[in-house]
Amino acid sequence: MAKLIKNCATFLDKNGAVLKTAPKLRQQHLNGANSAMPSTTEILSSIQASGNGLTLTELLVSHPGIARRTAQRQIAKLIESKQITASGEGRARRYFVAAAQADASTLNADTDNFPSYIPLSADSRDVLAYINQPTEARKSVGYQRDFLDSYQPNETSYLSDSLRRQLHRMGKTTDAVEPAGTYSRAVLNRLLIDLSWASSHLEGNTYSRLDTRQLIENGKAARGKASIETKMILNHKAAIELLVENIESAEFNRYTLMNIHSCLAENLLPNPADEGRIRQHAVDIGKSTYRPLSTPQQIEDALDALLSKANQITDSFEQSFFMMVHLPYLQPFAGINKRTSRLAANLPLFRANLCPLTFLDVPEQAYSRSTLGVYEMTRIELLRDLYVWAYERSTQEYLAIKQNLAEPDPLRLTWRDLIKTTIREVVTHPEIDPLSCIQNSVAEHVSGVEQPEVQALIVEELRRLHEGVLARYGLRPSEFMSWKSLHGY
């Protein structure tokens, strides 16, 4: 095997074309020129059967009678016809059936049974019984617009009253009325690790939780991992930070959704133009009989209706679960739809200062089957049972650390916007004396009694300013370094 890999050494450009081939491989190519060559159909079948894509080397091992250059030409044809896609670079480059980019690489109906430790209702078991059938035994279906249109916000309920009360009891973090996002900011460091790791794991990412922590906290990528896995986790981190930092203004509209998707999709889709944009082409769902909408105008219309309904829902958990159901079902993006839905499902929870839904320990096969139940049957029961179990699992983690959280400073909470704008004003105008700038800002916005305390608070924030918190104030590192070189704080 080692000898085979050595003989297959090659250098490829980003399109998979040969730039340089080892001498041994050239000879193999000449010797095998008259051998029976598999067709592009056989190459495609091998990639489809793999479940996790194949590298060129793995394809050559599966088809020893094919020369490397011939395989590359066939792969190029399959990519050009959009039957397969590629991810990664060089030897790590893997080829997937195009449906894998429809965010369906985890939908494998042939994996292990649904975990017995997740409680299921009788209705959920009916859904599971259907989904567990072979693909050819299940009915081919398309997007059912009635499924969305029949949902009436605050009248239709995917989650019963009693279930919503149970979820609110589990997720409650405080008795006090606090500004939106207070809790998610307090647990942000932990949240970045847990949600980035668990959501990526559902996509087949092999980073461990410890690896993820090292990457997020220290910028240290795990050894032996593909760059696509590292990028997936860093993209989650960026998307979560975007949500938490903008939670007071974020709502279910195109701007929020597109930017979440753009963060998650950066450098992970075959066509960068698809990042943060409605898809312009048809997609398939691997291992499924469901075919999403293919006409861009229909997708746009359905998305607008989906977002309108989501914004009208008043209960945080109903709103969260609604997005978990309908966003992947619509498949509005060229890929990374389920990842987007998992973060979007957290928006109402962040806003209401409820425990986040991190998807910790959610089994990949359970999530896949639950999503298939929505796709092929427009049935939400199996996904609902998984959602409740997953949320209880998440709250166990986060309520356990609640005792260790410091109580938010009431003064800092009250004047958080003024603190941010004043710090930004100070740093972006290095020619102005910092103390004078702070005094003027406080005098303009704060009543006389609180002025000394607020001024002292802003000065202390300024003294603590460092590169790790610049995004909080909308500052660039270059602006901070220019200011620091003048004032020496």
VEXLUMLUM-858304 format. One record per residue (C-alpha): residue number from 0; residue in one letter; z negated, y, x. Coordinates in pm, 1 decimal, padded with zeros to 6 digits. Each point is the difference from the previous one (the first is absolute). Layout:
<rs>
NUM, A, Z, Y, X
...
</rs>
This chain:
<rs>
0, M, 00000.0, 00000.0, 00000.0
1, A, -00090.5, 00240.1, 00281.7
2, K, 00329.9, -00082.4, 00170.5
3, L, 00191.8, 00068.0, -00321.4
4, I, -00166.5, 00337.1, -00047.0
5, K, 00068.5, 00089.6, 00362.2
6, N, 00367.1, -00088.5, -00038.9
7, C, 00020.4, 00212.4, -00313.9
8, A, -00104.1, 00318.3, 00184.7
9, T, 00206.9, 00291.2, -00123.7
10, F, -00006.6, 00372.9, -00058.5
11, L, 00094.6, 00132.9, -00342.9
12, D, 00068.2, 00342.5, -00138.4
13, K, -00164.8, 00108.8, -00327.9
14, N, 00280.7, -00159.4, -00204.3
15, G, -00039.1, -00338.6, 00165.8
16, A, 00315.0, 00024.9, 00213.2
17, V, -00003.0, -00164.4, 00343.3
18, L, -00024.7, 00240.5, 00290.7
19, K, -00057.9, -00258.8, 00271.5
20, T, -00020.9, -00379.5, -00013.1
21, A, -00151.5, -00227.3, 00262.0
22, P, 00251.6, -00209.0, 00203.8
23, K, -00133.2, -00329.9, -00132.0
24, L, 00051.6, 00118.3, -00355.0
25, R, 00358.4, 00105.0, 00070.9
26, Q, 00068.3, -00354.6, 00120.1
27, Q, -00169.4, -00143.3, -00308.4
28, H, 00223.4, 00221.8, -00209.9
29, L, 00312.2, -00134.1, 00175.5
30, N, -00116.1, -00360.4, -00021.0
31, G, -00080.1, 00031.4, -00369.0
32, A, 00313.6, 00185.4, -00100.3
33, N, 00156.0, -00308.3, -00153.2
34, S, -00318.5, -00125.8, -00171.5
35, A, -00035.5, 00003.0, -00376.7
36, M, -00142.2, 00337.9, -00085.1
37, P, -00224.8, 00064.8, -00297.3
38, S, 00129.0, 00257.0, -00248.8
39, T, -00170.3, 00326.2, -00089.0
40, T, -00121.4, -00181.2, -00313.7
41, E, -00189.8, -00251.9, 00215.5
42, I, -00146.0, 00281.6, 00210.4
43, L, -00109.0, 00176.6, -00318.5
44, S, -00152.0, -00320.6, -00138.2
45, S, -00207.0, -00047.3, 00316.6
46, I, -00135.4, 00355.1, -00026.2
47, Q, -00076.2, -00045.0, -00370.4
48, A, -00183.6, -00326.1, 00064.0
49, S, -00215.1, 00146.3, 00275.5
50, G, -00224.8, 00203.7, -00229.2
51, N, -00088.9, 00236.7, 00284.0
52, G, 00341.4, 00079.0, 00145.3
53, L, 00150.0, -00135.9, 00323.2
54, T, 00073.5, 00139.8, 00342.7
55, L, 00336.7, -00063.0, 00162.5
56, T, -00160.7, -00252.5, 00234.6
57, E, -00150.0, -00190.5, -00295.2
58, L, 00338.7, -00004.1, -00172.4
59, L, 00164.4, -00141.1, 00312.5
60, V, -00265.0, -00273.6, 00018.6
61, S, 00071.6, -00088.2, -00366.3
62, H, 00376.6, -00004.3, 00066.1
63, P, 00050.1, -00132.4, 00355.2
64, G, 00376.9, -00024.4, -00054.3
65, I, 00046.9, 00373.6, -00038.6
66, A, 00061.6, 00236.5, 00290.2
67, R, -00215.8, 00308.4, 00024.8
68, R, 00285.3, 00248.0, -00040.1
69, T, 00132.1, -00185.8, -00302.2
70, A, -00345.2, 00011.2, -00158.6
71, Q, -00021.8, 00371.3, 00069.3
72, R, 00337.1, 00062.3, -00163.1
73, Q, -00105.6, -00196.1, -00307.8
74, I, -00330.6, 00186.0, -00016.3
75, A, 00183.6, 00332.6, 00026.2
76, K, 00220.4, -00101.5, -00296.1
77, L, -00306.1, -00095.0, -00206.6
78, I, -00164.9, 00333.5, 00081.0
79, E, 00318.5, 00189.8, -00083.8
80, S, 00021.6, -00178.5, -00337.4
81, K, -00369.1, 00082.3, -00057.0
82, Q, -00093.9, -00366.2, -00040.4
83, I, -00253.5, 00020.5, 00281.4
84, T, -00194.3, 00274.2, 00176.7
85, A, -00156.3, 00024.5, 00344.4
86, S, -00337.8, 00121.4, 00124.6
87, G, -00127.8, 00048.5, 00353.3
88, E, 00175.1, 00042.0, 00331.9
89, G, 00123.2, -00226.0, 00280.7
90, R, -00126.0, -00356.7, -00001.2
91, A, -00250.0, 00080.0, -00276.3
92, R, 00280.3, 00104.1, -00239.5
93, R, -00026.4, -00211.3, -00316.9
94, Y, 00255.6, -00049.5, -00274.2
95, F, -00102.7, -00018.9, -00365.8
96, V, 00179.9, -00052.0, -00326.9
97, A, 00058.2, 00342.1, -00154.5
98, A, -00254.4, -00069.1, -00272.8
99, A, -00274.1, 00013.8, 00262.7
100, Q, 00064.9, 00373.9, 00023.7
101, A, -00055.9, 00023.3, -00376.5
102, D, -00365.2, -00034.7, 00088.4
103, A, -00005.5, -00361.9, -00110.5
104, S, -00055.1, -00191.9, 00320.4
105, T, -00332.3, -00123.6, -00130.7
106, L, 00131.9, -00137.9, -00326.1
107, N, 00008.2, -00366.1, 00092.6
108, A, -00051.4, -00229.5, -00296.2
109, D, -00031.8, -00306.3, 00222.7
110, T, -00322.7, 00097.5, 00177.0
111, D, -00347.0, -00139.6, -00062.4
112, N, -00156.9, -00005.6, -00344.8
113, F, -00162.9, 00311.2, -00144.8
114, P, -00354.3, 00014.3, 00147.9
115, S, -00251.3, -00166.2, -00230.2
116, Y, -00276.3, 00248.2, 00087.0
117, I, 00178.3, 00282.7, -00184.8
118, P, -00098.3, -00025.2, -00370.6
119, L, 00298.1, -00020.0, -00233.7
120, S, 00029.4, 00038.4, -00376.5
121, A, 00192.5, -00247.7, -00212.6
122, D, 00286.7, 00252.3, -00026.2
123, S, 00012.7, 00030.5, 00378.2
124, R, 00022.5, -00375.9, 00034.4
125, D, 00298.9, 00002.6, -00236.1
126, V, 00170.1, 00254.8, 00223.8
127, L, -00080.9, -00202.0, 00309.8
128, A, 00132.6, -00321.3, -00153.9
129, Y, 00336.8, 00165.4, -00057.1
130, I, 00019.5, 00166.6, 00341.0
131, N, -00091.5, -00326.3, 00176.1
132, Q, 00323.7, -00157.7, -00123.3
133, P, 00293.5, -00018.6, 00241.9
134, T, 00217.7, 00311.4, -00000.8
135, E, 00291.2, -00184.5, -00161.3
136, A, -00222.4, -00095.7, -00295.7
137, R, -00090.5, 00361.3, -00076.3
138, K, 00212.0, 00233.3, -00212.4
139, S, 00204.7, 00275.7, 00163.2
140, V, -00116.3, 00340.5, -00124.0
141, G, 00077.2, 00366.7, 00057.8
142, Y, -00206.9, 00316.0, -00029.6
143, Q, -00148.3, 00033.4, -00349.4
144, R, -00025.7, 00370.8, -00083.6
145, D, -00194.9, -00081.8, -00318.0
146, F, -00284.9, -00120.6, 00219.5
147, L, -00048.5, 00357.8, 00120.2
148, D, 00098.5, 00179.5, -00320.3
149, S, -00244.5, -00199.4, -00212.5
150, Y, -00294.5, 00117.4, 00210.3
151, Q, -00170.8, 00295.6, -00168.0
152, P, -00248.6, 00175.8, 00230.3
153, N, -00360.7, -00015.2, -00125.6
154, E, 00107.2, -00219.6, -00293.2
155, T, 00138.7, -00301.3, 00182.8
156, S, -00255.6, -00158.4, 00234.4
157, Y, 00079.9, -00252.8, 00268.0
158, L, -00372.6, -00000.1, 00080.8
159, S, -00237.3, -00043.2, -00293.4
160, D, -00284.2, 00247.4, -00067.7
161, S, -00258.8, -00249.9, 00118.7
162, L, 00197.1, -00075.4, 00314.6
163, R, 00038.9, 00369.0, 00081.2
164, R, -00375.2, 00052.4, -00046.3
165, Q, -00062.9, -00291.7, 00234.9
166, L, 00232.5, 00145.9, 00262.5
167, H, -00161.5, 00344.3, -00025.4
168, R, -00344.4, -00154.4, 00048.7
169, M, 00121.8, -00188.9, 00304.7
170, G, 00178.9, 00296.3, 00155.5
171, K, -00244.0, 00281.8, -00067.7
172, T, -00109.6, 00169.4, 00322.3
173, T, -00216.8, 00290.4, -00120.6
174, D, -00170.7, 00147.4, -00305.3
175, A, 00086.3, 00352.5, 00108.7
176, V, 00316.6, 00186.9, -00093.1
177, E, 00180.5, 00051.5, 00329.8
178, P, 00339.4, 00141.1, 00095.8
179, A, 00293.0, -00240.2, -00017.0
180, G, 00032.2, -00214.2, 00310.5
181, T, -00356.3, 00050.3, 00127.1
182, Y, -00067.6, -00373.2, 00027.2
183, S, 00336.6, -00099.9, 00147.2
184, R, -00044.0, 00265.0, 00271.1
185, A, -00349.9, -00128.8, 00074.1
186, V, 00125.1, -00355.4, 00056.1
187, L, 00340.5, 00093.6, 00141.8
188, N, -00042.2, -00164.4, 00341.1
189, R, -00090.1, -00333.3, -00159.7
190, L, 00260.4, 00041.3, -00273.6
191, L, 00282.7, 00052.6, 00248.7
192, I, -00078.2, -00331.9, 00167.0
193, D, -00064.1, -00210.5, -00310.3
194, L, 00285.1, 00115.8, -00222.2
195, S, 00255.1, 00017.7, 00284.1
196, W, -00088.2, -00351.3, 00113.4
197, A, -00023.8, -00165.7, -00342.3
198, S, 00313.7, 00158.1, -00145.3
199, S, 00199.6, -00086.1, 00314.0
200, H, -00138.1, -00354.6, -00007.9
201, L, 00148.2, -00043.3, -00348.6
202, E, 00339.4, 00068.2, 00159.7
203, G, -00046.6, -00275.5, 00257.7
204, N, -00135.7, 00223.5, 00277.2
205, T, -00192.1, -00210.6, 00255.2
206, Y, -00228.6, 00271.5, 00140.1
207, S, -00366.2, -00094.2, -00029.7
208, R, -00253.2, 00241.0, -00143.5
209, L, -00137.3, 00055.7, 00350.9
210, D, 00351.6, 00062.3, 00134.7
211, T, 00050.5, 00253.6, -00277.8
212, R, -00322.1, 00176.4, 00084.9
213, Q, 00098.9, 00026.5, 00366.1
214, L, 00339.5, 00139.0, -00097.5
215, I, -00132.4, 00258.1, -00244.9
216, E, -00306.0, 00113.1, 00192.8
217, N, 00131.7, -00022.4, 00357.2
218, G, 00378.1, -00005.9, -00036.8
219, K, 00008.7, -00338.7, 00171.5
220, A, 00272.4, -00234.9, -00126.9
221, A, -00085.0, -00371.4, -00004.7
222, R, 00162.7, -00209.7, 00270.2
223, G, 00265.2, -00247.0, -00109.0
224, K, 00066.8, 00172.7, -00331.5
225, A, 00341.9, 00123.3, -00109.2
226, S, 00046.8, 00375.4, -00003.8
227, I, 00088.6, -00019.8, -00369.2
228, E, -00353.2, -00125.3, -00073.5
229, T, -00159.0, 00281.6, 00198.3
230, K, 00217.6, 00254.5, -00174.3
231, M, -00085.3, -00139.5, -00343.8
232, I, -00371.1, 00054.1, 00057.8
233, L, 00044.6, 00348.8, 00147.0
234, N, 00215.7, 00092.1, -00299.2
235, H, -00278.5, -00110.7, -00235.2
236, K, -00244.6, 00216.8, 00193.0
237, A, 00226.1, 00304.6, -00035.4
238, A, 00051.6, -00058.2, -00372.9
239, I, -00372.8, -00042.6, -00069.9
240, E, -00082.1, 00316.8, 00192.2
241, L, 00266.8, 00184.0, -00196.2
242, L, -00156.7, -00107.3, -00328.4
243, V, -00358.8, 00075.8, 00096.8
244, E, 00078.3, 00339.3, 00150.8
245, N, 00198.5, 00108.1, -00305.9
246, I, -00200.9, -00174.1, -00270.5
247, E, -00091.7, 00319.6, -00184.6
248, S, 00364.7, 00087.5, -00062.2
249, A, 00156.6, -00347.4, -00001.8
250, E, 00115.7, -00138.2, -00331.8
251, F, 00253.8, -00252.2, -00116.0
252, N, 00321.4, 00191.1, 00052.7
253, R, 00307.5, -00050.9, 00211.3
254, Y, -00130.7, 00214.2, 00283.8
255, T, -00313.9, -00210.7, 00046.6
256, L, 00175.6, -00332.7, -00046.3
257, M, 00293.3, 00080.3, 00226.6
258, N, -00227.5, 00119.6, 00278.5
259, I, -00222.5, -00307.9, -00021.5
260, H, 00311.3, -00215.4, 00025.8
261, S, 00139.3, 00209.0, 00283.8
262, C, -00319.2, -00050.1, 00203.0
263, L, -00005.5, -00374.0, -00064.7
264, A, 00371.7, -00049.1, 00062.7
265, E, 00044.0, 00208.3, 00315.0
266, N, 00216.4, -00196.1, 00246.1
267, L, -00035.6, -00323.9, -00198.8
268, L, 00306.2, 00008.0, -00227.3
269, P, 00349.5, -00086.3, 00126.7
270, N, 00128.1, 00337.4, -00121.2
271, P, -00232.2, 00292.8, 00082.7
272, A, 00163.4, 00198.1, -00281.7
273, D, -00182.3, -00229.6, -00246.8
274, E, -00342.0, 00124.5, 00110.2
275, G, -00159.2, 00193.5, -00285.7
276, R, 00312.7, -00015.5, -00217.5
277, I, 00104.2, -00180.8, -00317.6
278, R, 00214.5, -00299.5, 00090.5
279, Q, 00373.7, 00029.0, -00050.7
280, H, 00085.8, -00370.0, 00000.0
281, A, -00097.9, -00329.9, -00158.5
282, V, -00276.9, -00217.9, 00142.2
283, D, -00102.5, -00360.7, -00053.7
284, I, -00347.6, -00147.1, -00008.8
285, G, -00028.9, -00303.1, 00225.3
286, K, -00119.2, -00324.8, -00162.0
287, S, 00019.3, 00166.5, -00342.3
288, T, 00229.7, -00002.9, -00301.5
289, Y, -00063.4, 00371.2, -00064.1
290, R, 00275.2, 00255.9, 00061.9
291, P, -00112.2, 00366.4, 00002.2
292, L, 00209.8, 00290.3, -00122.9
293, S, 00295.5, 00083.0, 00223.8
294, T, 00128.1, 00331.9, -00140.6
295, P, -00162.2, 00301.6, 00172.3
296, Q, -00002.6, 00210.6, -00319.3
297, Q, -00178.8, -00273.7, -00193.5
298, I, -00254.5, -00034.4, 00281.0
299, E, -00058.3, 00376.8, 00003.5
300, D, -00046.9, 00014.6, -00378.1
301, A, -00242.8, -00292.6, -00000.7
302, L, -00196.5, 00147.1, 00290.6
303, D, -00038.3, 00333.9, -00176.9
304, A, -00126.4, -00178.4, -00312.3
305, L, -00235.6, -00213.8, 00210.4
306, L, -00152.8, 00302.5, 00174.2
307, S, -00032.2, 00194.2, -00323.9
308, K, -00192.4, -00283.2, -00163.4
309, A, -00217.5, -00053.4, 00307.9
310, N, -00105.3, 00365.4, 00004.1
311, Q, -00107.5, -00013.9, -00363.9
312, I, -00239.8, -00293.4, 00050.7
313, T, -00357.3, 00130.7, 00007.9
314, D, -00188.6, -00304.8, 00130.4
315, S, 00015.2, -00037.8, 00377.9
316, F, 00019.2, -00379.5, 00000.9
317, E, 00259.0, -00022.5, -00276.8
318, Q, 00207.3, 00255.1, 00189.7
319, S, -00042.4, -00193.4, 00324.1
320, F, 00097.5, -00333.4, -00152.3
321, F, 00294.4, 00152.6, -00187.8
322, M, 00149.0, 00102.6, 00336.1
323, M, -00065.9, -00346.1, 00143.3
324, V, 00201.3, -00148.0, -00287.7
325, H, 00290.5, 00235.3, -00053.6
326, L, 00089.1, 00139.8, 00341.7
327, P, 00089.5, -00335.0, 00162.2
328, Y, 00163.8, -00113.8, -00324.1
329, L, 00238.8, 00296.3, 00010.4
330, Q, 00067.1, -00036.2, 00375.6
331, P, 00099.3, 00368.3, 00032.6
332, F, 00036.4, -00019.1, 00379.3
333, A, 00224.8, -00201.6, 00231.0
334, G, -00311.1, -00179.2, 00126.5
335, I, -00378.2, 00038.7, 00045.9
336, N, -00059.9, 00032.7, -00375.3
337, K, -00313.0, -00213.2, -00019.9
338, R, -00161.4, 00176.3, 00295.3
339, T, 00067.1, 00331.2, -00171.8
340, S, -00153.5, -00128.7, -00323.3
341, R, -00316.1, -00116.8, 00178.1
342, L, -00063.0, 00345.5, 00142.4
343, A, 00102.1, 00172.9, -00323.5
344, A, -00250.7, -00219.0, -00185.3
345, N, -00274.2, 00153.8, 00213.4
346, L, 00086.3, 00361.4, -00082.1
347, P, -00199.9, 00014.3, -00328.0
348, L, -00290.4, -00184.4, 00165.4
349, F, -00012.4, 00245.6, 00291.7
350, R, 00017.0, 00291.5, -00241.6
351, A, -00288.3, -00130.7, -00214.5
352, N, -00221.0, -00083.1, 00303.8
353, L, 00007.4, -00369.2, -00085.1
354, C, -00000.6, -00278.9, 00256.4
355, P, 00351.5, -00058.3, 00134.4
356, L, 00206.3, -00310.7, -00069.6
357, T, 00061.4, -00132.2, 00351.0
358, F, 00144.4, -00346.9, -00083.0
359, L, -00238.4, -00157.4, 00250.4
360, D, 00027.9, -00379.9, 00000.9
361, V, 00268.0, -00001.3, -00271.3
362, P, 00206.4, -00314.8, 00067.8
363, E, 00368.9, 00062.7, 00056.5
364, Q, 00108.0, -00279.3, -00234.6
365, A, -00227.3, 00127.4, -00279.1
366, Y, 00144.7, 00349.1, 00022.5
367, S, 00355.6, -00135.0, 00011.7
368, R, -00040.7, -00218.6, -00306.6
369, S, -00174.2, 00276.2, -00194.4
370, T, 00287.8, 00236.1, 00072.0
371, L, 00255.5, -00264.6, -00098.3
372, G, -00173.4, -00027.9, -00337.0
373, V, 00077.2, 00368.0, -00059.5
374, Y, 00355.2, -00023.8, 00133.8
375, E, 00115.7, -00306.3, -00188.9
376, M, -00216.9, 00004.4, -00312.3
377, T, -00119.2, 00362.0, -00037.1
378, R, -00345.3, -00159.6, -00021.6
379, I, -00289.0, 00184.2, 00163.7
380, E, -00287.5, -00245.7, -00051.2
381, L, 00016.8, -00176.8, 00336.3
382, L, 00029.1, 00326.8, 00192.1
383, R, -00283.4, 00145.0, -00209.3
384, D, -00235.6, -00286.6, 00087.8
385, L, 00088.8, 00036.8, 00367.7
386, Y, -00051.0, 00379.0, -00018.2
387, V, -00351.3, -00041.0, -00141.9
388, W, -00093.8, -00263.3, 00258.6
389, A, 00145.5, 00207.7, 00283.6
390, Y, -00184.5, 00311.9, -00112.6
391, E, -00332.0, -00179.9, -00017.6
392, R, 00063.1, -00130.4, 00352.2
393, S, 00074.8, 00354.7, 00120.8
394, T, -00310.4, 00151.2, -00158.4
395, Q, -00223.1, -00257.9, 00166.0
396, E, 00114.7, 00135.1, 00335.9
397, Y, -00018.9, 00368.1, -00084.2
398, L, -00321.9, 00013.5, -00198.0
399, A, -00164.7, -00184.6, 00288.0
400, I, 00078.6, 00289.6, 00234.7
401, K, -00084.6, 00265.7, -00259.2
402, Q, -00363.9, 00005.2, 00111.9
403, N, 00105.8, 00107.4, 00347.7
404, L, 00203.0, 00298.8, -00112.6
405, A, -00150.1, 00341.2, 00055.6
406, E, -00025.1, 00214.7, -00311.3
407, P, 00272.6, 00265.7, -00001.2
408, D, -00114.8, 00348.4, 00096.4
409, P, 00010.1, 00197.6, -00330.2
410, L, 00089.9, 00323.0, 00179.9
411, R, 00284.7, -00164.9, 00186.7
412, L, 00127.5, -00151.4, -00325.1
413, T, -00011.5, 00332.6, -00182.1
414, W, 00182.7, 00193.4, 00270.0
415, R, 00224.1, -00275.4, 00141.8
416, D, 00322.7, 00187.9, -00081.3
417, L, -00123.2, 00323.4, 00156.2
418, I, -00113.9, -00189.6, 00310.2
419, K, 00344.8, -00155.9, 00043.4
420, T, 00196.7, 00320.7, -00052.7
421, T, -00230.0, 00201.0, 00226.6
422, I, 00012.1, -00253.8, 00284.7
423, R, 00379.0, -00006.8, -00029.2
424, E, 00014.1, 00380.0, 00000.9
425, V, -00216.1, 00018.3, 00312.2
426, V, 00202.0, -00254.2, 00198.9
427, T, 00346.2, 00122.5, -00100.6
428, H, -00090.8, 00358.2, 00097.1
429, P, -00148.6, -00043.9, 00347.3
430, E, 00037.6, 00372.7, 00069.9
431, I, -00275.1, 00077.0, -00258.2
432, D, -00366.2, -00035.8, 00089.2
433, P, -00117.5, -00322.7, -00173.6
434, L, -00334.0, 00138.4, -00116.0
435, S, 00158.9, 00311.7, -00148.0
436, C, 00254.0, -00213.7, -00184.7
437, I, -00277.2, -00219.2, -00143.5
438, Q, -00213.2, 00298.3, -00101.8
439, N, 00290.8, 00165.9, -00180.8
440, S, 00091.7, -00319.3, -00184.4
441, V, -00357.2, -00066.7, -00109.5
442, A, -00055.9, 00361.4, -00108.8
443, E, 00311.9, -00015.1, -00216.6
444, H, -00076.0, -00325.9, -00179.2
445, V, -00376.7, -00068.7, 00008.3
446, S, -00280.0, 00185.9, -00177.7
447, G, -00257.6, 00177.7, 00212.9
448, V, -00280.4, -00257.3, -00034.6
449, E, 00204.6, -00292.3, 00133.4
450, Q, 00199.3, 00188.3, 00261.7
451, P, -00223.8, -00077.8, 00303.8
452, E, -00011.9, -00372.9, -00079.0
453, V, 00373.8, -00032.4, -00063.0
454, Q, 00079.2, 00198.6, 00313.6
455, A, -00226.2, -00222.5, 00209.7
456, L, 00160.9, -00307.3, -00155.4
457, I, 00353.2, 00114.1, 00091.7
458, V, -00105.8, 00086.8, 00355.5
459, E, -00149.0, -00348.3, 00037.3
460, E, 00320.1, -00157.5, -00136.5
461, L, 00198.4, 00200.7, 00252.3
462, R, -00220.7, -00119.5, 00287.1
463, R, 00057.7, -00361.6, -00108.6
464, L, 00377.6, 00039.4, -00022.9
465, H, 00193.1, -00265.0, 00196.5
466, E, 00337.6, -00172.9, -00010.4
467, G, -00122.0, -00276.2, -00229.5
468, V, -00059.0, 00237.2, -00293.2
469, L, 00288.7, 00246.5, 00036.1
470, A, 00198.0, -00143.7, -00292.7
471, R, -00289.4, 00089.0, -00227.7
472, Y, 00070.9, 00366.3, 00066.7
473, G, 00378.3, -00027.2, 00012.5
474, L, 00003.0, 00070.1, 00373.1
475, R, 00225.1, -00131.6, 00275.0
476, P, -00140.1, -00109.9, 00338.2
477, S, 00204.6, 00270.2, 00174.5
478, E, -00160.1, 00270.9, -00216.3
479, F, -00345.7, -00134.6, 00075.1
480, M, 00062.2, -00017.3, 00375.7
481, S, 00137.8, 00355.4, 00008.3
482, W, -00304.1, 00131.0, -00183.2
483, K, -00242.9, -00203.5, 00208.9
484, S, 00150.2, 00122.2, 00327.5
485, L, -00076.2, 00356.3, -00106.4
486, H, -00343.7, -00042.0, -00151.9
487, G, -00136.7, -00306.3, 00178.1
488, Y, -00188.4, -00151.3, -00295.7
</rs>
